[in-house]
Amino acid sequence: MATKQIIHGIYSDEVPLLDACAKLRASGIRIKDVFTPFPVHGIDPVVGVPRTRIAICAFIYGITGLSLATLMMWYMMVHDWPNDIGGKPNWNYYSAIPAFIPITFESTVFCAAHGMSLTYLLRCWLVPGAKAKNPDPRTTDDKFMIYLELNEEQSKKADEILRSTGAEEVNYKGTITIEPKY
């Protein structure tokens, strides 16, 4: 079993935070997480966060909305109760496609937006009753924090980097025991 130290590097601005993240990654130290009071543009590649797959989910939800809208319009306007509306008979689906475009678009956007929202909330586990994962409440107000889990030799190097990049505080929050994976 290995033990790792938990280190919090607290900053008052995002520019030194980005600099510290770049230097930590360049020295081979893995950043566990970064907590900021607002989204910091360009931090994902610096920290090493992989690209999100929510765009794939959005495409799937959009195709689902398009399919459901097409099926609904075909059933209502062609199969079940065909009507002659404004001189445009609906005896087959393809002749009335221009009239169906707004409904198709709105259904696609509706399903994609709601599906992405639900996926995001469930993936981040932002549900009622979930415990907050923020280790320092100041990061919701005006502080920026780098969260590290490192072994003994890495923590010395990380401490030097954090202090040299202008960290206001470098806090050691204890150790955790890591079970080996077999």
GUMIVEX-100051 format. One line per field, with one value per residue: x, y, z of N, C-alpha, C, O, CB in turn; chain. Coordinates in steps of 0.02 Angstrom, whole numbers, plus 50000, padded with zeros to 5 digits. Glycine has a CB too. Layout:
GUMIVEX-100051
n.u: c(X ...) .
n.v: c(Y ...) .
n.w: c(Z ...) .
ca.u: c(X ...) .
ca.v: c(Y ...) .
ca.w: c(Z ...) .
c.u: c(X ...) .
c.v: c(Y ...) .
c.w: c(Z ...) .
o.u: c(X ...) .
o.v: c(Y ...) .
o.w: c(Z ...) .
cb.u: c(X ...) .
cb.v: c(Y ...) .
cb.w: c(Z ...) .
ch: c(A ...) .
//
This chain:
GUMIVEX-100051
n.u: c(50041 50022 50054 49987 50010 49898 49886 49850 49856 49836 49777 49760 49728 49693 49795 49928 49890 49867 49998 50064 50001 50044 50183 50187 50135 50233 50340 50306 50209 50052 49899 49766 49642 49565 49500 49395 49323 49252 49229 49383 49459 49538 49598 49582 49666 49789 49787 49766 49648 49545 49460 49285 49146 49020 48971 48950 48845 48751 48729 48670 48554 48494 48470 48379 48272 48242 48201 48090 48005 47985 47920 47806 47745 47722 47634 47524 47488 47489 47462 47358 47259 47242 47248 47194 47279 47283 47291 47388 47401 47417 47448 47555 47715 47836 47798 47757 47864 47932 47840 47853 47977 48004 47947 48021 48151 48134 48100 48216 48312 48254 48258 48398 48450 48387 48423 48566 48577 48523 48612 48733 48705 48683 48803 48897 48847 48758 48638 48488 48525 48653 48821 48932 49082 49184 49334 49377 49289 49315 49345 49230 49207 49321 49447 49572 49612 49730 49723 49811 49870 50000 50156 50295 50419 50374 50292 50379 50441 50328 50287 50391 50369 50238 50255 50350 50277 50192 50093 49974 49947 50006 49943 49951 49851 49844 49859 49823 49783 49826 49760 49834 49798 49743) .
n.v: c(49941 50110 50276 50438 50614 50748 50900 51073 51209 51377 51517 51691 51739 51700 51694 51667 51542 51468 51470 51398 51274 51237 51227 51126 51016 51008 50965 50836 50808 50754 50836 50832 50900 51061 51201 51337 51503 51545 51501 51466 51516 51408 51320 51183 51106 51139 51085 50954 50890 50778 50790 50822 50709 50753 50813 50709 50646 50749 50749 50622 50639 50742 50679 50585 50671 50725 50608 50569 50680 50673 50548 50575 50681 50617 50516 50591 50685 50620 50480 50453 50561 50638 50801 50939 51077 51244 51227 51132 50973 50830 50696 50616 50600 50661 50764 50867 50908 51038 51112 51047 51072 51178 51119 51001 51053 51122 51016 50939 51026 51042 50910 50886 50989 50968 50835 50846 50929 50848 50739 50802 50845 50721 50655 50733 50718 50810 50818 50833 50829 50779 50772 50909 50926 51012 51056 51173 51307 51440 51444 51462 51593 51694 51637 51531 51361 51230 51058 50925 50756 50674 50579 50567 50620 50689 50783 50873 50934 50988 51078 51173 51223 51275 51376 51457 51507 51596 51560 51594 51517 51358 51214 51069 50934 50810 50629 50498 50326 50220 50085 49948 49912 49766) .
n.w: c(50000 49961 50017 50001 50000 50030 49953 49952 49850 49861 49772 49725 49603 49430 49334 49392 49438 49320 49271 49372 49357 49228 49251 49348 49276 49177 49250 49274 49368 49419 49413 49520 49535 49502 49579 49553 49566 49456 49281 49203 49061 48947 49037 49039 48943 49000 49128 49097 49069 48984 48823 48825 48808 48786 48673 48584 48649 48638 48499 48483 48562 48489 48364 48410 48447 48320 48253 48331 48310 48172 48161 48238 48163 48040 48080 48135 48033 47910 47913 48014 48014 47881 47816 47713 47716 47693 47555 47539 47523 47629 47586 47573 47656 47608 47521 47603 47677 47686 47765 47884 47936 48037 48155 48164 48184 48308 48394 48387 48444 48571 48627 48622 48705 48831 48855 48861 48974 49077 49069 49103 49236 49300 49274 49341 49464 49522 49606 49705 49877 49865 49923 49938 49843 49861 49930 49996 50049 50012 49878 49809 49816 49805 49787 49711 49685 49682 49684 49745 49748 49806 49812 49931 49877 49763 49822 49883 49773 49713 49812 49806 49675 49685 49782 49716 49610 49664 49761 49884 49996 50047 50087 50185 50193 50254 50240 50123 50098 49968 49888 49803 49630 49555) .
ca.u: c(50000 50059 50021 49996 49993 49851 49913 49808 49890 49785 49798 49710 49717 49697 49857 49978 49864 49882 50070 50081 49977 50089 50247 50177 50129 50297 50386 50281 50163 49982 49853 49704 49585 49573 49437 49396 49257 49220 49265 49445 49467 49601 49630 49576 49727 49846 49780 49769 49580 49530 49400 49223 49107 48951 48950 48923 48779 48706 48711 48623 48490 48466 48443 48319 48220 48224 48164 48024 47964 47966 47871 47744 47712 47698 47575 47468 47468 47485 47431 47298 47208 47269 47207 47216 47286 47310 47304 47444 47376 47465 47434 47619 47758 47888 47772 47744 47924 47946 47797 47871 48045 48007 47932 48079 48205 48119 48104 48287 48345 48225 48286 48470 48464 48366 48465 48632 48571 48515 48674 48782 48688 48693 48875 48932 48809 48729 48568 48469 48551 48723 48869 48977 49150 49231 49371 49388 49233 49338 49350 49166 49203 49373 49512 49584 49648 49755 49717 49860 49881 50068 50199 50340 50467 50338 50264 50432 50448 50266 50289 50435 50337 50181 50279 50385 50229 50153 50037 49964 49951 50017 49918 49955 49788 49846 49879 49774 49814 49804 49764 49856 49748 49768) .
ca.v: c(50000 50172 50333 50500 50675 50794 50969 51125 51272 51429 51576 51744 51759 51642 51694 51625 51474 51436 51462 51342 51211 51221 51205 51061 50965 51002 50927 50768 50801 50750 50879 50795 50943 51133 51232 51409 51534 51555 51462 51495 51496 51376 51283 51110 51075 51151 51038 50886 50861 50757 50820 50793 50672 50776 50829 50647 50638 50799 50724 50566 50667 50779 50629 50558 50721 50727 50547 50571 50731 50646 50496 50607 50717 50568 50483 50637 50722 50580 50414 50452 50610 50684 50861 50987 51140 51298 51203 51085 50909 50788 50626 50581 50641 50699 50825 50918 50917 51108 51134 51011 51092 51211 51071 50957 51091 51134 50952 50920 51069 51026 50847 50893 51032 50935 50776 50867 50954 50791 50702 50840 50842 50653 50637 50770 50700 50871 50801 50854 50786 50758 50809 50951 50898 51068 51051 51238 51350 51504 51440 51484 51665 51733 51602 51478 51309 51169 51001 50875 50696 50657 50543 50610 50658 50735 50838 50924 50970 51027 51133 51224 51253 51315 51437 51500 51538 51647 51534 51627 51465 51289 51177 50996 50915 50742 50577 50446 50262 50196 50012 49930 49881 49704) .
ca.w: c(50000 49956 50047 49964 50036 49998 49955 49923 49833 49857 49734 49724 49533 49385 49294 49425 49442 49256 49268 49416 49326 49173 49279 49381 49224 49142 49293 49280 49425 49397 49451 49533 49520 49511 49599 49538 49577 49391 49230 49179 48990 48928 49091 49029 48916 49044 49184 49070 49066 48915 48792 48848 48758 48788 48604 48556 48680 48608 48433 48492 48585 48433 48317 48441 48439 48249 48237 48363 48276 48106 48172 48261 48108 47991 48107 48143 47974 47850 47924 48054 47996 47830 47803 47662 47753 47651 47487 47540 47548 47664 47569 47585 47700 47574 47488 47653 47719 47703 47819 47945 47956 48103 48208 48167 48215 48379 48430 48390 48494 48636 48653 48633 48763 48892 48864 48884 49042 49122 49068 49142 49306 49325 49270 49395 49524 49550 49619 49772 49931 49854 49964 49899 49836 49864 49994 50027 50028 49985 49805 49780 49824 49772 49787 49662 49721 49649 49729 49725 49788 49784 49858 49969 49836 49720 49861 49894 49710 49703 49859 49777 49617 49708 49815 49668 49564 49700 49800 49948 50047 50028 50145 50186 50224 50279 50193 50106 50081 49903 49881 49735 49586 49525) .
c.u: c(50044 50019 50036 49975 49944 49877 49864 49852 49838 49814 49742 49693 49726 49762 49913 49956 49880 49957 50092 50060 50023 50156 50242 50174 50195 50347 50360 50234 50091 49939 49787 49643 49604 49504 49443 49327 49218 49259 49327 49457 49537 49634 49629 49639 49788 49845 49785 49702 49566 49467 49338 49186 49034 48926 48921 48853 48729 48683 48660 48555 48456 48436 48380 48260 48195 48181 48094 47978 47940 47912 47804 47708 47685 47633 47514 47442 47460 47444 47362 47243 47235 47221 47237 47218 47319 47328 47362 47419 47432 47451 47497 47666 47805 47862 47761 47805 47938 47902 47818 47940 48046 47995 47992 48137 48194 48124 48176 48323 48319 48256 48360 48485 48445 48407 48535 48629 48565 48579 48727 48768 48699 48767 48915 48900 48786 48654 48551 48495 48622 48769 48917 49048 49203 49268 49383 49334 49254 49341 49284 49159 49257 49441 49512 49627 49668 49754 49764 49859 49947 50105 50251 50386 50432 50311 50316 50440 50387 50264 50333 50402 50280 50205 50314 50337 50181 50092 50033 49972 49967 50000 49925 49895 49786 49867 49821 49813 49783 49815 49789 49800 49778 49729) .
c.v: c(50062 50228 50395 50558 50716 50865 51016 51186 51325 51491 51628 51766 51699 51639 51655 51553 51436 51423 51403 51276 51190 51195 51138 51005 50955 50962 50856 50756 50804 50793 50842 50836 51016 51161 51308 51438 51548 51515 51500 51470 51466 51335 51207 51079 51084 51100 50966 50851 50840 50791 50784 50757 50695 50796 50767 50634 50687 50777 50668 50592 50706 50733 50597 50606 50726 50666 50548 50622 50705 50593 50526 50642 50670 50537 50529 50665 50680 50516 50419 50498 50659 50741 50901 51055 51191 51275 51155 51019 50867 50714 50584 50629 50686 50761 50882 50932 50991 51135 51103 51033 51128 51163 51023 50991 51100 51071 50929 50960 51053 50963 50851 50933 50997 50872 50793 50892 50896 50749 50736 50834 50773 50634 50671 50755 50762 50860 50825 50803 50764 50802 50848 50922 50952 51066 51117 51286 51418 51504 51456 51559 51701 51699 51547 51425 51252 51114 50946 50816 50667 50615 50592 50652 50707 50794 50892 50967 51015 51087 51190 51261 51298 51381 51484 51534 51585 51622 51572 51578 51399 51247 51102 50971 50842 50693 50530 50383 50237 50121 49997 49897 49820 49687) .
c.w: c(50000 49990 50005 50007 49995 50008 49920 49911 49820 49822 49736 49652 49488 49345 49328 49432 49377 49248 49312 49386 49270 49199 49314 49329 49187 49184 49306 49338 49398 49443 49459 49514 49531 49526 49590 49550 49513 49339 49206 49108 48979 48982 49078 48998 48962 49101 49160 49070 48995 48889 48816 48790 48756 48719 48570 48584 48649 48538 48438 48514 48529 48380 48345 48434 48367 48230 48268 48330 48209 48113 48193 48203 48055 48017 48109 48077 47911 47862 47958 48028 47944 47815 47746 47697 47708 47581 47483 47567 47578 47649 47574 47622 47661 47539 47538 47697 47733 47761 47886 47972 48024 48162 48218 48202 48289 48420 48438 48444 48564 48666 48666 48696 48828 48906 48889 48956 49092 49125 49110 49217 49337 49325 49325 49463 49561 49558 49690 49824 49922 49896 49919 49899 49843 49931 50030 50004 50000 49909 49771 49782 49783 49769 49734 49696 49674 49701 49704 49773 49765 49836 49888 49925 49789 49759 49876 49831 49698 49750 49833 49719 49639 49740 49765 49619 49600 49737 49867 50006 50013 50090 50135 50226 50248 50225 50180 50087 50016 49900 49810 49695 49553 49463) .
o.u: c(50095 49958 50091 49928 49949 49889 49839 49881 49800 49868 49684 49648 49762 49781 49943 49997 49903 49978 50134 50097 50040 50183 50287 50205 50211 50391 50391 50221 50073 49941 49756 49597 49653 49456 49490 49277 49158 49316 49323 49465 49587 49692 49672 49664 49833 49898 49805 49699 49574 49426 49339 49196 48992 48865 48873 48808 48672 48625 48611 48504 48395 48381 48333 48205 48135 48131 48045 47919 47882 47863 47751 47647 47631 47585 47460 47382 47428 47398 47314 47185 47251 47162 47297 47167 47376 47375 47384 47416 47489 47444 47494 47657 47813 47900 47756 47799 47955 47925 47802 47959 48086 48029 48010 48170 48239 48149 48194 48359 48358 48276 48385 48527 48484 48423 48560 48674 48600 48598 48763 48813 48723 48790 48961 48925 48793 48614 48596 48486 48650 48758 48939 49070 49262 49237 49399 49332 49213 49341 49281 49111 49242 49489 49460 49674 49629 49782 49756 49849 49951 50087 50250 50392 50458 50308 50299 50446 50394 50242 50314 50405 50273 50177 50307 50354 50136 50043 50084 50000 49945 50038 49907 49890 49732 49891 49775 49870 49722 49871 49767 49760 49833 49743) .
o.v: c(50066 50227 50402 50553 50719 50886 51000 51213 51319 51514 51611 51807 51652 51585 51612 51507 51379 51371 51363 51227 51131 51147 51096 50952 50899 50929 50819 50698 50849 50786 50822 50812 51031 51147 51339 51403 51561 51497 51559 51410 51495 51315 51171 51030 51043 51075 50922 50790 50881 50816 50723 50774 50661 50795 50772 50614 50669 50785 50668 50569 50703 50746 50583 50586 50732 50673 50530 50609 50714 50593 50505 50635 50681 50531 50510 50668 50702 50501 50391 50477 50716 50730 50898 51087 51181 51301 51138 51009 50869 50674 50523 50690 50745 50808 50940 50964 51007 51176 51129 51012 51109 51168 51007 50961 51087 51072 50902 50932 51052 50963 50824 50914 50998 50857 50760 50877 50896 50726 50704 50821 50767 50601 50641 50779 50768 50889 50835 50743 50733 50862 50822 50895 50938 51074 51116 51303 51451 51557 51462 51587 51735 51731 51520 51442 51229 51121 50923 50826 50639 50614 50651 50712 50762 50850 50951 51028 51071 51141 51249 51322 51354 51434 51545 51586 51612 51659 51580 51595 51385 51246 51076 50985 50815 50713 50524 50387 50233 50096 50029 49859 49823 49636) .
o.w: c(50034 49991 49978 50047 49934 50065 49866 49958 49772 49840 49748 49643 49506 49323 49295 49433 49379 49222 49291 49390 49264 49172 49309 49336 49169 49156 49345 49355 49361 49504 49409 49481 49565 49491 49615 49544 49515 49351 49189 49098 48999 48975 49104 49026 48962 49121 49197 49071 48949 48927 48825 48732 48728 48707 48531 48548 48636 48521 48401 48489 48523 48355 48307 48417 48355 48195 48235 48321 48190 48076 48169 48196 48028 47980 48088 48067 47863 47825 47932 48022 47962 47803 47732 47706 47686 47551 47428 47628 47555 47695 47579 47620 47679 47529 47517 47749 47790 47800 47939 48027 48067 48212 48274 48245 48330 48476 48490 48485 48612 48724 48715 48735 48876 48964 48934 48995 49143 49179 49148 49256 49393 49371 49353 49514 49621 49522 49730 49816 49967 49903 49867 49950 49831 49983 50089 49945 49968 49877 49710 49755 49734 49749 49715 49732 49632 49755 49647 49833 49710 49895 49871 49935 49777 49733 49881 49836 49675 49730 49837 49714 49613 49726 49771 49591 49569 49744 49901 50058 49958 50138 50083 50286 50260 50172 50221 50063 50010 49909 49763 49722 49525 49431) .
cb.u: c(49953 50074 50042 49955 50056 49777 49984 49747 49938 49757 49816 49735 49765 49639 49880 49996 49788 49857 50105 50049 49904 50100 50274 50113 50074 50326 50395 50338 50175 49957 49842 49700 49524 49605 49419 49419 49266 49216 49218 49506 49457 49648 49594 49517 49742 49843 49713 49817 49527 49523 49405 49178 49110 48944 49009 48970 48783 48742 48774 48651 48500 48519 48496 48331 48244 48287 48202 48031 48004 48027 47895 47760 47761 47751 47589 47488 47517 47555 47477 47314 47183 47285 47202 47167 47328 47372 47316 47504 47341 47462 47405 47651 47799 47922 47707 47685 47984 47935 47724 47872 48076 47956 47868 48099 48214 48050 48063 48321 48333 48149 48272 48503 48426 48291 48470 48660 48510 48457 48699 48783 48615 48653 48903 48929 48852 48744 48556 48392 48508 48741 48909 48978 49157 49194 49436 49459 49187 49405 49374 49107 49209 49380 49527 49618 49605 49827 49643 49931 49822 50107 50235 50381 50511 50280 50235 50499 50457 50204 50315 50501 50312 50139 50328 50435 50189 50131 50044 49895 49884 50092 49845 50023 49732 49778 49940 49726 49805 49843 49695 49917 49723 49763) .
cb.v: c(50000 50190 50344 50499 50715 50786 50973 51142 51263 51448 51558 51804 51817 51642 51766 51654 51475 51480 51527 51352 51220 51282 51257 51061 50985 51072 50963 50722 50857 50676 50949 50774 50924 51167 51215 51421 51598 51632 51447 51478 51557 51427 51298 51095 51103 51223 51049 50846 50912 50680 50818 50847 50597 50834 50857 50587 50649 50867 50700 50515 50712 50822 50575 50542 50788 50730 50486 50588 50796 50617 50446 50657 50766 50514 50456 50693 50776 50562 50371 50470 50648 50645 50905 50987 51129 51327 51260 51113 50870 50801 50620 50556 50595 50655 50809 50898 50886 51152 51116 50936 51136 51267 51030 50934 51158 51165 50898 50931 51143 51018 50790 50926 51098 50917 50737 50923 51000 50747 50693 50914 50863 50603 50657 50845 50655 50932 50724 50862 50727 50762 50760 51024 50863 51135 51018 51266 51360 51523 51372 51451 51683 51798 51573 51506 51282 51180 50975 50906 50643 50721 50483 50568 50610 50699 50811 50890 50920 50983 51110 51191 51199 51274 51418 51459 51484 51697 51458 51659 51460 51276 51196 50970 50925 50722 50537 50469 50210 50232 49978 49883 49932 49647) .
cb.w: c(50060 49882 50121 49898 50052 50027 49922 49968 49772 49927 49660 49763 49512 49338 49280 49493 49454 49198 49291 49485 49299 49128 49327 49424 49174 49127 49359 49286 49479 49397 49416 49607 49562 49447 49673 49465 49615 49372 49172 49227 48944 48906 49157 48984 48848 49072 49221 49109 49092 48911 48715 48878 48772 48836 48564 48572 48756 48603 48395 48543 48646 48401 48300 48516 48462 48205 48262 48437 48267 48070 48226 48317 48076 47977 48177 48188 47962 47825 47966 48125 48059 47766 47867 47599 47819 47684 47442 47585 47491 47740 47499 47518 47746 47523 47452 47696 47685 47642 47803 47932 47904 48105 48192 48097 48181 48386 48394 48322 48477 48629 48603 48572 48756 48889 48799 48839 49049 49099 48996 49120 49316 49284 49202 49381 49570 49504 49611 49778 49937 49779 50010 49927 49770 49855 49981 50010 50085 50013 49784 49815 49897 49806 49857 49597 49778 49618 49734 49722 49781 49770 49823 50017 49795 49685 49927 49912 49651 49715 49927 49753 49568 49758 49872 49629 49529 49653 49812 49951 50086 50003 50159 50216 50175 50305 50219 50048 50138 49845 49895 49739 49532 49574) .
ch: c(A A A A A A A A A A A A A A A A A A A A A A A A A A A A A A A A A A A A A A A A A A A A A A A A A A A A A A A A A A A A A A A A A A A A A A A A A A A A A A A A A A A A A A A A A A A A A A A A A A A A A A A A A A A A A A A A A A A A A A A A A A A A A A A A A A A A A A A A A A A A A A A A A A A A A A A A A A A A A A A A A A A A A A A A A A A A A A A A A A A A A A) .
//
